Amino acid sequence: MKRTAGSTVLIWTTVSLANVGAASAQVSDLLSGQANGEMSGRIVQLVAVLSVLSIAPSLLVMATSFTRFVIALSFLRSGLGLQSTPGNIVLISLSLFLTIFVMSPTFDKAWRDGVQPLVDRKIDEREAVERMVGPFRDFMLSNVRESDLRLMKELQVAKTHQTPERNERTVALTVLVPAFMISELRRGFEIGFLVALPFLVIDLIVATIVMSMGMMMLPPSVIGLPIKVLFFVLIDGWSLLVRGLVRSYG
């Protein structure tokens, strides 16, 4: 039994040293320029994929409908007067899956036109990036406000002293993405105002009744909170809000 265990350890040690030696040889070949072009291309692709994954959360916020959803849901929680219910993880998860639902045609087109041909080695990396960005560009152009896009173009002209692109399909992403984010922030706050307004009316009515009854020491929120929750449940508020958010993208 001891001999078997010792033999096993010896075998694993030998294999590990062999693997380390092989890996060192590959690295040495790569650094000395002896690796083939396919290996170098794969390394470049791996670095590019890791870079995209590292900034994926920012891309999700910048170029999708996530911003509008999470702002509207945050206004809803504030309007109800609830501090931590639903929790942040619930609001972010709901916003994420609503974003996937709304953006699914865009994701499918980007995968079908850009990622899949790249995996099949039918196109190169540059063309694949252009094809993957195209669906997101079309989505942002269809939802950005003209005034915000014009603002960013004017700022670009003032900074670079260059004539902006007349064709919106070729507008630079450095102009389109900030304009789209400004539009999403504005629309998110507009929806948030409409969501919070009924709860504000309820708070005013409850505060007026409590003060008129002379109950100075009773916080109006003690009575207003269950009334607002009951009102939101009776009108099926979650369905109304989700339906309105999804339909706001046509």
C-alpha positions as CSV (number, residue, x, y, z in Angstrom):
1,M,0.0,0.0,0.0
2,K,2.8,2.4,0.9
3,R,4.7,1.4,-2.2
4,T,1.6,2.1,-4.4
5,A,1.1,5.5,-2.9
6,G,4.8,6.4,-3.3
7,S,4.7,5.2,-6.9
8,T,1.6,7.3,-7.5
9,V,3.2,10.4,-6.1
10,L,6.3,9.8,-8.2
11,I,4.3,9.4,-11.4
12,W,2.3,12.6,-10.7
13,T,5.5,14.5,-9.9
14,T,7.1,13.3,-13.2
15,V,4.0,14.3,-15.2
16,S,3.8,17.7,-13.6
17,L,7.4,18.4,-14.3
18,A,6.9,17.3,-17.9
19,N,3.9,19.6,-18.3
20,V,5.8,22.5,-16.8
21,G,8.7,21.8,-19.2
22,A,6.3,21.7,-22.2
23,A,4.6,24.9,-21.1
24,S,8.0,26.6,-20.7
25,A,9.0,25.4,-24.1
26,Q,5.8,26.8,-25.6
27,V,6.2,30.2,-23.9
28,S,9.9,30.3,-25.0
29,D,8.9,29.5,-28.6
30,L,6.2,32.2,-28.4
31,L,8.5,34.8,-27.0
32,S,11.2,34.0,-29.5
33,G,8.8,34.3,-32.5
34,Q,8.8,30.6,-33.3
35,A,5.1,30.1,-32.6
36,N,2.9,29.9,-35.6
37,G,0.4,32.7,-36.7
38,E,-2.6,30.7,-35.6
39,M,-1.4,30.5,-32.0
40,S,-0.8,34.3,-32.0
41,G,-4.2,34.9,-33.4
42,R,-5.8,32.8,-30.7
43,I,-3.9,34.7,-28.0
44,V,-5.1,38.0,-29.5
45,Q,-8.7,36.8,-29.5
46,L,-8.4,35.6,-25.9
47,V,-7.1,39.0,-24.8
48,A,-9.9,40.7,-26.7
49,V,-12.6,38.4,-25.1
50,L,-11.2,39.0,-21.6
51,S,-11.2,42.8,-22.2
52,V,-14.8,42.7,-23.4
53,L,-15.8,40.6,-20.4
54,S,-14.1,43.1,-18.0
55,I,-16.1,46.0,-19.3
56,A,-19.3,44.0,-19.9
57,P,-21.2,45.7,-17.0
58,S,-20.4,49.1,-18.4
59,L,-21.5,48.1,-21.9
60,L,-24.7,46.7,-20.4
61,V,-25.5,50.1,-18.8
62,M,-24.3,52.3,-21.7
63,A,-25.8,50.6,-24.8
64,T,-28.9,48.9,-23.6
65,S,-32.2,49.6,-21.9
66,F,-30.9,48.7,-18.4
67,T,-30.6,52.3,-17.3
68,R,-34.2,53.2,-17.9
69,F,-35.5,50.1,-16.1
70,V,-33.4,50.4,-13.0
71,I,-34.1,54.1,-12.6
72,A,-37.9,53.6,-12.9
73,L,-37.8,50.7,-10.4
74,S,-35.7,52.7,-8.0
75,F,-38.3,55.6,-8.1
76,L,-41.0,53.0,-7.4
77,R,-39.3,51.8,-4.3
78,S,-38.7,55.4,-3.1
79,G,-42.3,56.4,-3.8
80,L,-43.6,53.5,-1.8
81,G,-41.5,54.6,1.1
82,L,-39.7,51.2,1.4
83,Q,-36.0,51.4,2.2
84,S,-34.8,48.0,1.3
85,T,-37.9,46.1,0.0
86,P,-37.5,44.9,-2.8
87,G,-33.8,44.6,-2.3
88,N,-31.2,45.9,-4.7
89,I,-30.5,42.4,-6.0
90,V,-34.2,42.0,-6.9
91,L,-34.4,45.3,-8.7
92,I,-31.2,44.8,-10.6
93,S,-32.1,41.2,-11.5
94,L,-35.6,42.3,-12.8
95,S,-34.0,45.1,-14.7
96,L,-31.4,42.7,-16.2
97,F,-34.0,40.2,-17.4
98,L,-36.2,42.9,-18.8
99,T,-33.2,44.2,-20.6
100,I,-32.5,40.8,-22.1
101,F,-36.2,40.5,-23.1
102,V,-36.1,43.9,-24.9
103,M,-32.7,43.5,-26.4
104,S,-33.0,39.9,-27.5
105,P,-33.5,40.8,-31.2
106,T,-30.4,43.0,-31.0
107,F,-28.4,40.3,-29.3
108,D,-29.5,37.6,-31.7
109,K,-28.6,39.8,-34.7
110,A,-25.2,40.6,-33.3
111,W,-24.5,36.9,-32.6
112,R,-25.8,35.8,-36.0
113,D,-24.0,38.4,-38.1
114,G,-20.8,39.0,-36.1
115,V,-19.9,36.3,-33.5
116,Q,-20.9,33.2,-35.4
117,P,-19.1,34.0,-38.6
118,L,-16.0,34.9,-36.5
119,V,-16.2,31.6,-34.7
120,D,-16.5,29.8,-38.0
121,R,-13.5,31.8,-39.4
122,K,-15.5,33.3,-42.2
123,I,-14.7,36.9,-41.3
124,D,-11.8,38.6,-39.5
125,E,-11.9,40.4,-36.2
126,R,-12.3,43.9,-37.6
127,E,-15.3,43.0,-39.7
128,A,-16.8,41.0,-36.8
129,V,-16.6,44.0,-34.5
130,E,-18.3,46.2,-37.1
131,R,-21.1,43.6,-37.5
132,M,-21.6,43.2,-33.8
133,V,-21.7,46.9,-33.1
134,G,-24.2,47.5,-36.0
135,P,-27.3,46.2,-34.2
136,F,-26.5,48.2,-31.0
137,R,-26.0,51.3,-33.1
138,D,-29.4,50.9,-34.8
139,F,-31.0,50.3,-31.4
140,M,-29.5,53.5,-29.9
141,L,-30.3,55.5,-33.0
142,S,-34.0,54.5,-32.8
143,N,-34.3,55.5,-29.1
144,V,-32.0,58.5,-28.8
145,R,-33.5,62.0,-28.7
146,E,-32.6,64.2,-31.6
147,S,-31.8,67.1,-29.3
148,D,-29.4,65.0,-27.2
149,L,-27.7,63.7,-30.4
150,R,-27.4,67.2,-31.8
151,L,-26.0,68.4,-28.5
152,M,-23.2,65.9,-28.5
153,K,-22.4,66.7,-32.2
154,E,-22.1,70.4,-31.4
155,L,-19.8,69.6,-28.5
156,Q,-17.7,67.4,-30.8
157,V,-17.5,70.2,-33.3
158,A,-16.5,72.7,-30.6
159,K,-13.8,70.3,-29.3
160,T,-12.3,68.9,-32.5
161,H,-13.3,71.7,-35.0
162,Q,-14.4,69.0,-37.4
163,T,-17.6,68.8,-39.4
164,P,-20.0,66.2,-37.9
165,E,-21.2,63.2,-39.9
166,R,-24.4,64.0,-41.7
167,N,-25.4,60.4,-42.0
168,E,-26.6,59.2,-38.6
169,R,-25.7,55.6,-39.5
170,T,-22.0,56.5,-39.5
171,V,-22.0,58.7,-36.4
172,A,-19.2,57.9,-34.0
173,L,-19.9,55.8,-31.0
174,T,-18.2,58.5,-28.8
175,V,-21.0,60.8,-29.8
176,L,-23.9,58.3,-30.0
177,V,-23.3,56.5,-26.6
178,P,-23.3,59.7,-24.4
179,A,-26.4,61.0,-26.3
180,F,-28.2,57.7,-25.8
181,M,-27.3,57.6,-22.1
182,I,-28.6,61.2,-21.6
183,S,-31.9,60.2,-23.3
184,E,-32.3,57.2,-21.2
185,L,-31.6,59.2,-18.0
186,R,-34.2,61.7,-19.0
187,R,-36.9,59.1,-19.9
188,G,-36.1,57.2,-16.8
189,F,-36.7,60.2,-14.6
190,E,-39.9,61.0,-16.5
191,I,-41.3,57.5,-15.9
192,G,-40.1,57.8,-12.3
193,F,-42.0,61.0,-11.8
194,L,-45.2,59.5,-13.1
195,V,-44.7,56.5,-10.9
196,A,-44.0,58.5,-7.7
197,L,-46.7,61.1,-8.2
198,P,-49.7,59.0,-7.0
199,F,-47.8,58.0,-3.9
200,L,-47.1,61.7,-3.2
201,V,-50.8,62.4,-3.4
202,I,-51.5,59.6,-1.0
203,D,-48.9,61.0,1.4
204,L,-50.4,64.5,1.3
205,I,-53.9,63.2,1.9
206,V,-52.8,61.0,4.8
207,A,-50.7,63.9,6.4
208,T,-53.6,66.3,6.1
209,I,-56.1,63.9,7.7
210,V,-53.6,63.0,10.5
211,M,-52.9,66.7,11.2
212,S,-56.6,67.6,11.1
213,M,-57.3,64.9,13.7
214,G,-54.7,66.4,16.0
215,M,-52.5,63.4,16.1
216,M,-49.3,65.4,16.1
217,M,-47.1,62.6,17.5
218,L,-48.2,60.0,14.9
219,P,-45.9,60.0,11.8
220,P,-48.0,60.0,8.6
221,S,-45.8,57.3,7.1
222,V,-47.1,54.8,9.6
223,I,-50.6,55.0,8.1
224,G,-49.5,56.0,4.5
225,L,-47.2,53.0,4.0
226,P,-49.8,50.3,4.1
227,I,-52.2,52.4,2.2
228,K,-49.7,52.9,-0.6
229,V,-48.8,49.2,-0.7
230,L,-52.5,48.2,-0.8
231,F,-53.2,50.7,-3.6
232,F,-50.2,49.4,-5.6
233,V,-51.3,45.8,-5.2
234,L,-54.9,46.5,-6.1
235,I,-54.1,48.2,-9.3
236,D,-51.6,45.4,-10.2
237,G,-48.8,47.9,-10.3
238,W,-46.0,45.6,-11.2
239,S,-47.7,44.4,-14.4
240,L,-48.6,48.0,-15.3
241,L,-45.1,49.3,-14.7
242,V,-43.4,46.4,-16.6
243,R,-45.8,46.7,-19.5
244,G,-45.2,50.4,-19.7
245,L,-41.4,50.1,-19.6
246,V,-41.3,47.4,-22.2
247,R,-43.7,49.2,-24.5
248,S,-41.7,52.4,-24.2
249,Y,-39.3,50.9,-26.6
250,G,-41.9,50.3,-29.3
